[in-house]
Amino acid sequence: MPAGLAAMPARITAKQAWIMPGATPGTAVMELEGTDLGCVRGGRRVFSGVNFTVVSSKPMVLTGANGAGKSSLLRLIAGLIRPAEGAVALRGGDSELSVGEQAHYVGHLDPLKPALTVTENLTFWVRFLNGKAGDASAVESGLDAVGLGELGHLPAGYLSAGQRRRLSLARMLAVPRPIWLLDEPTTALDAASQERLGRVMRAHLDGGGIILAATHGPLGLEDAKELRLGPKVASP
């Protein structure tokens, strides 16, 4: 049984990473902006006055202590919770779609059905995320990219924690979307897997994509801007 992302190719094709039509690597064609964002959960003020701007090909990492609001901010951007104050805007995207509809959100939990096979799980997400229903090639390429191509017939309940994490990440490759919102994406991944995930993220950025990731450790994105959440929030 393969471990990590060992089977992931070093080069990612256009089918496996989002590419803005006509974009060239390093070209800022989209801009994701949060203005004076505030969040209240369960009657508790999580954060307030958060401002940020993320442009295509320039990643941003969210840092801060546990409970500082990193996960809440990602969920807010994805449209899963409403801001108490402020607004999120996307310039250069599809004006007919919300930010959430143009984003992949990968949270702490791996949303998988244990009784369904690896292939069936990813097929569900391809259809749910408005991918090409019935297009087996998108599912196949997504599984191959994360090194799970040979395990497609296995029930997801048989997978290790690292393999389940890879299956969750595979939907970003099977259904291209410009914005990746990643909450501790390296959880359960070994060193080799983390390195290869870094290659996938770099390919997405080189294609003009946007990445905003919460992390407590390095992600292999040396040029990333940092937004630290806590008592004092700086505006990068």
C-alpha positions as CSV (number, residue, x, y, z in Angstrom):
1,M,0.0,0.0,0.0
2,P,1.6,3.3,-1.0
3,A,2.4,5.8,1.6
4,G,2.2,9.6,1.3
5,L,2.1,11.2,-2.1
6,A,4.9,9.1,-3.5
7,A,3.1,8.5,-6.8
8,M,2.3,12.2,-7.3
9,P,3.9,13.5,-10.5
10,A,6.4,16.3,-10.2
11,R,4.7,18.2,-13.1
12,I,0.9,18.8,-12.9
13,T,-1.1,19.0,-16.1
14,A,-3.8,21.5,-16.9
15,K,-6.4,18.9,-16.0
16,Q,-4.9,18.6,-12.5
17,A,-4.4,22.2,-11.6
18,W,-6.5,25.3,-12.2
19,I,-5.2,27.6,-14.9
20,M,-6.8,30.9,-15.7
21,P,-7.3,31.0,-19.5
22,G,-4.7,33.2,-21.0
23,A,-2.8,33.6,-17.7
24,T,1.0,33.4,-17.6
25,P,2.9,32.2,-14.5
26,G,3.2,35.0,-11.9
27,T,0.5,37.2,-13.5
28,A,-1.9,38.6,-10.9
29,V,-5.3,38.1,-12.6
30,M,-7.5,37.7,-9.5
31,E,-7.6,39.4,-6.1
32,L,-9.3,38.1,-3.0
33,E,-9.9,40.8,-0.3
34,G,-11.3,40.8,3.2
35,T,-12.2,44.2,4.7
36,D,-12.8,44.8,8.4
37,L,-14.0,41.2,9.0
38,G,-15.4,40.2,12.3
39,C,-16.6,36.8,13.5
40,V,-18.7,35.8,16.5
41,R,-19.2,32.1,17.3
42,G,-21.5,30.9,20.1
43,G,-21.8,34.4,21.4
44,R,-18.0,34.7,21.7
45,R,-16.0,37.3,19.7
46,V,-13.4,35.3,17.7
47,F,-11.8,38.1,15.8
48,S,-12.5,41.6,14.5
49,G,-10.9,44.1,12.2
50,V,-9.2,41.6,10.0
51,N,-8.0,42.9,6.6
52,F,-6.2,41.0,3.9
53,T,-5.5,40.9,0.2
54,V,-4.4,37.8,-1.7
55,V,-3.5,38.0,-5.3
56,S,-3.0,35.3,-7.9
57,S,0.2,33.3,-7.7
58,K,1.0,34.9,-4.2
59,P,0.1,32.6,-1.4
60,M,-0.9,33.7,2.1
61,V,-0.6,31.6,5.3
62,L,-2.7,32.1,8.4
63,T,-0.9,31.7,11.7
64,G,-1.8,32.2,15.4
65,A,-2.5,30.3,18.6
66,N,-5.2,27.7,18.9
67,G,-8.6,29.4,19.0
68,A,-7.3,32.6,17.3
69,G,-9.9,32.1,14.5
70,K,-7.9,30.6,11.6
71,S,-10.5,27.9,10.8
72,S,-13.3,30.4,11.3
73,L,-11.8,32.8,8.9
74,L,-11.4,30.2,6.2
75,R,-15.0,29.0,6.7
76,L,-16.1,32.6,6.5
77,I,-14.3,33.2,3.2
78,A,-15.8,29.9,1.9
79,G,-19.3,31.2,2.7
80,L,-20.0,28.5,5.4
81,I,-20.5,31.1,8.1
82,R,-21.6,34.7,7.9
83,P,-19.3,37.6,9.0
84,A,-20.5,39.6,12.0
85,E,-18.9,42.6,10.3
86,G,-17.1,43.4,7.0
87,A,-17.1,41.8,3.7
88,V,-15.2,39.4,1.4
89,A,-14.8,40.4,-2.3
90,L,-13.2,38.7,-5.3
91,R,-12.0,40.7,-8.3
92,G,-11.1,39.0,-11.6
93,G,-13.3,36.0,-10.9
94,D,-16.6,34.9,-12.3
95,S,-19.1,37.6,-11.4
96,E,-22.0,35.2,-11.6
97,L,-20.6,32.9,-8.9
98,S,-20.0,33.5,-5.2
99,V,-16.5,33.3,-3.7
100,G,-17.5,30.0,-2.2
101,E,-18.5,28.6,-5.6
102,Q,-15.1,29.4,-6.9
103,A,-13.2,27.9,-4.0
104,H,-12.2,24.6,-2.5
105,Y,-12.3,24.4,1.3
106,V,-10.4,21.6,2.9
107,G,-11.1,21.5,6.6
108,H,-9.7,19.4,9.5
109,L,-12.1,16.6,8.9
110,D,-12.0,14.3,5.9
111,P,-15.6,14.2,4.4
112,L,-15.6,10.6,3.3
113,K,-18.1,7.8,3.5
114,P,-16.3,4.7,4.9
115,A,-18.5,2.2,3.1
116,L,-18.0,3.8,-0.3
117,T,-14.9,2.9,-2.3
118,V,-12.2,5.4,-2.9
119,T,-13.4,6.0,-6.5
120,E,-17.1,6.3,-5.4
121,N,-16.1,8.9,-2.8
122,L,-14.3,11.1,-5.3
123,T,-17.0,10.6,-7.9
124,F,-19.5,12.0,-5.4
125,W,-17.5,15.1,-4.9
126,V,-16.9,15.6,-8.6
127,R,-20.6,15.6,-9.1
128,F,-21.4,17.6,-6.0
129,L,-18.9,20.3,-6.9
130,N,-20.5,20.7,-10.4
131,G,-17.7,18.7,-12.1
132,K,-18.4,16.7,-15.2
133,A,-20.9,14.1,-14.1
134,G,-20.0,10.8,-15.5
135,D,-16.5,11.9,-16.6
136,A,-14.4,9.1,-15.2
137,S,-11.2,10.8,-16.4
138,A,-11.5,13.6,-13.8
139,V,-11.8,11.0,-11.0
140,E,-9.0,8.9,-12.4
141,S,-6.6,11.8,-12.8
142,G,-7.4,13.1,-9.3
143,L,-6.7,9.7,-7.7
144,D,-3.5,9.2,-9.8
145,A,-2.2,12.6,-8.8
146,V,-2.4,11.8,-5.1
147,G,-1.1,8.2,-5.4
148,L,-4.4,6.4,-4.8
149,G,-5.0,5.2,-8.4
150,E,-4.4,1.6,-7.5
151,L,-6.7,1.8,-4.4
152,G,-9.8,3.0,-6.2
153,H,-11.7,-0.3,-5.5
154,L,-11.1,-0.2,-1.7
155,P,-13.7,1.1,0.8
156,A,-12.5,4.4,2.2
157,G,-12.8,2.9,5.7
158,Y,-9.7,0.8,5.0
159,L,-7.5,3.8,4.3
160,S,-4.9,5.1,6.7
161,A,-5.2,8.7,8.1
162,G,-2.7,9.9,5.5
163,Q,-4.5,8.2,2.7
164,R,-7.8,9.7,3.8
165,R,-6.2,13.1,3.8
166,R,-4.9,12.6,0.3
167,L,-8.4,11.5,-0.9
168,S,-9.8,14.7,0.5
169,L,-7.2,16.7,-1.3
170,A,-7.8,14.9,-4.6
171,R,-11.1,16.8,-5.2
172,M,-9.1,20.0,-5.7
173,L,-7.4,18.3,-8.6
174,A,-10.4,16.5,-10.0
175,V,-12.5,19.7,-10.1
176,P,-10.4,22.8,-10.8
177,R,-11.3,25.9,-8.9
178,P,-9.2,29.1,-8.6
179,I,-9.2,29.5,-4.8
180,W,-7.9,27.0,-2.4
181,L,-8.7,27.5,1.3
182,L,-6.7,24.9,3.2
183,D,-6.9,24.3,7.0
184,E,-3.8,22.4,8.1
185,P,-3.5,20.6,4.8
186,T,-0.4,18.6,5.9
187,T,-2.2,16.9,8.7
188,A,-1.4,13.1,8.8
189,L,1.0,13.5,5.8
190,D,4.5,12.2,6.1
191,A,7.6,14.3,5.0
192,A,7.5,13.0,1.4
193,S,3.8,13.6,1.1
194,Q,4.2,17.2,2.4
195,E,6.9,17.8,-0.2
196,R,4.8,16.6,-3.0
197,L,1.8,18.5,-1.8
198,G,4.0,21.6,-2.0
199,R,4.6,20.8,-5.6
200,V,0.9,20.6,-6.2
201,M,0.3,24.0,-4.5
202,R,3.2,25.6,-6.5
203,A,1.7,24.3,-9.7
204,H,-1.7,25.8,-8.8
205,L,0.0,29.1,-8.0
206,D,2.0,29.1,-11.2
207,G,-1.3,28.6,-13.1
208,G,-2.7,31.8,-11.6
209,G,-4.5,30.3,-8.6
210,I,-4.9,31.7,-5.1
211,I,-4.0,29.8,-1.9
212,L,-4.9,30.8,1.7
213,A,-3.8,28.2,4.2
214,A,-3.9,27.9,8.0
215,T,-0.8,26.3,9.4
216,H,1.3,25.8,12.5
217,G,4.4,24.8,10.5
218,P,6.1,25.3,7.1
219,L,4.2,24.5,3.9
220,G,7.1,24.8,1.5
221,L,5.7,28.2,0.2
222,E,8.7,30.4,1.0
223,D,7.2,33.5,-0.7
224,A,4.0,33.3,1.2
225,K,2.7,36.4,3.0
226,E,1.6,35.9,6.7
227,L,-1.6,37.0,8.3
228,R,-1.3,36.4,12.1
229,L,-4.5,36.2,14.0
230,G,-4.6,37.1,17.7
231,P,-4.9,40.1,19.9
232,K,-3.3,42.3,17.3
233,V,-4.0,41.6,13.6
234,A,-1.7,43.2,11.1
235,S,-2.9,44.0,7.6
236,P,-0.5,42.5,5.0
